[in-house]
C-alpha cells in the first residue's frame, strides 16, 4: 500500500533541542542542580501530557516534591520558561514538510503535549496551520505510546496504518506505532533521516529532506 501521509512528532523532530536560555532560567529559579531538575522534570510529565495536570498544577506538584518554596509569581514564571524551552525550530524538517505538501502528501503532528506549552506554540508558530491535522495529547486525555492516540490520528486523517510514516525521537513511541502497522523511523536529525529513508527504500515514494 503506497504512502499517503507523514506523521511528525513535535519535540526534537519539528523543533530543535530545548532552548538553553529557558533551561538555565528554570535552574536559576529552582536553584536545583541540572541532574536533580532532569530527574524531577520527567516524574509527572506524562500526567501533564495526558491532561491530568495543567501546566501550573504540574509545577506546583514539582515544587512540593522538590521541597521548594516558590511564590505564585515564580511558579508562573517557571511555567512560562518551560513552555519557551520547547519552541526552538528545526528548519530542515519544516522545509521538508512544505515539500511533502507540495508533492501531495498529507502531513500531521502527533505530539505528547501539555496545555501551557501548546498555548505558547500557537502564538509563536504560524506553520502549525500548514499541517492537515494536529493531535495534542492533553486535549484527548491520552498520550503516546498508548495505541488509542495513534488510532485517533489515523481516523481523523482518513488513512490506513500502512499508508503512514511516523517519525518520533523515542523508540517506545515508534514501537507502538509499528505494532499497529504504521511504518516508523526513529528520528535523530534531518541528515540521518535522509539516509534512513534511502536505506528503507522510502526514497522511491517520498521526496528526501535537503
N, C-alpha and C positions, 0 to 999 in steps of 0.2 A: 504494500500500500504506500503510495507516494507521500512525502512530507508536505503538509499544508501549513504548519504553524511552528514557530519557535517561541517557547515559553521561558522567560528570563526570571531568575531570582533578582531581587533588588540589591541588597547589601553585598558589596565586594564583587558584584558582577556588573551591574549598571553603574555602580559607584566604585570609587577607589577605596583605599584603606581609611579607617577612621581618622577624622581631622585631628592632627596633633595638638593644635591650639585648644580645641574643645576638650580633649583628653586631659591636657595639662591644667585647664581651668577646673575640671572636676577634681583632680588631685589636690589642687590648691584649696578648694572649698572644703573638701572632706578631710584633708590632712592625712590621708591614707597612703601607704606605700603602693606602687604600681601593682605588686603581687596581690596585696590584700584587696585592692579595688577590683582587680580582674576576677578574683575568686567570688567576691560578694556580688559583683555585677551580674553574673550569669545564674546565680542561685534562683532568682524568681523571674528571669527574663521570659521563660516560656509562658508563665502565667500572664505576664504583661502582653505578650504576643497573642495569647488566646482571648484577650479582653477581660480576663478575670480581675485585672488591676488596671486602673488608669495610670497615666504617666506619673501623676502626683502621688497616687497611692503606692506605686512601685517605689518611689524614692523615700516616701515616709517609712515604708517597711524596711528598706535598705538602711536608713538611718537608725532605726530601732535595733536591727540586728548587728549593726556595726558599733552600736552604743555611741552614736554621735548626737550632740545637742545642736541641731541645726534649726535656725529660725524659719518662719514661714517664707520670708524673702529668700533665704538661702536655698530652701527646697525648690522654690520656683526657679531660681537661677540655675541650679544643677539640672533640673528637668529641661530647661531650655538648652543648656550646653549639651546634654545628652542627645537631644534632637539634632543639634548642629553637628554633632560628631558624625552623623550618618548622611551628610549632604555634600560630600565630595562627588565628583563626576568622573566616570570612566569614558573619556571622549571616544576612543576607538570602538567601544561597544555601542555607544549611542549612534555613531556614524553607521555602524553595521545594521542596526535596527532600521534606519532610514532606507538603506539599500534593500533590505528584505521587503519592506513595504512597497518600494518602487517595483520590485520584481513580483509582487502579487501575493506574498506570503502573509498570513496572519501573524500578529505578534501580541504577546500577553506578558503581564507581570504577575508572578505568583510569589508573594512575599510574606514571611513572618514579620509582622509589623504592629507596633503599639500606636495608640491614638495620637499622642503628642508629637511623635516623630512624623507621623503621616500629615498632621496639620502643617508642620513647617515645610515638608516636601511640596505640598500643594501650593504654598506661597512662593517657593523658590524655583520650581521646575515646571515650565510650561510644556516640556517634552513629554510629560506623563500622558497628555491628551493624544499623543501620536499613537498610542497603543490601542489595539482593538478591545482589550479587556485588562483591567487591573483588579487583582484579587488580594485583599489585605486581611490577614488572619484575624485581627481583633474584631473586624466587622462581622465575621462568621462565627466567632467563638470556637474556632478550631485551627490548629496550626500544623505545618509540616513537622514530622513525616506522617501524620495521620492520613490515611488514604482518602478520607472524605473531602479534603481540600483539593486534592488532585481531580477527583471525580467531578466536583463542583466546577472547577475550571474547564474541564473538557466539555461538560454540558453547556456551560454558558457561551463557549466559543464554537460550539456545534461541530466538534471533530471527534474522531475515534482515537483511542490511545496511540495506535501505530502511526497516526498522521502527525504526531507532535514530537519535537525535540525539546528536551528540558535541560536547562543549564543552571547549576547551583554550585556553590563553593563548599558544600558539606556533603560528604559521602552518604550518610544515612538518608538524606533527602533524595539523592539520586537513586539509591537502592529502592526506596519506597515507590518512586515513580516507575522504575523499571519493572517492579513486581506487578504493576498494573498494565504493562505492555507499552508504556511510554518509552521512547528512546532517550537516553540520558548521557550527558557528558559532565564530568567533574570539572568545574571551571577554575583556572589558575590565573591566566591573563590572556589577552587577545592573541598574542603570538602563539602561545601553546594551543589555544583553541583552534587556530588555523591549522596547525599541524595535526591535531586530533581529528578535525573534520576530514582532512585528507586521508588519514590512517583508517578511519572507519568507512570511507567511501561516500561520505555525505557531500563532498565537493561536486559530485555528479548531479546533485539535486539542488544545492544551495550555493549562492554566491559566498565567497570567502571574506572574512574580515580583513581589512587592509593592514 
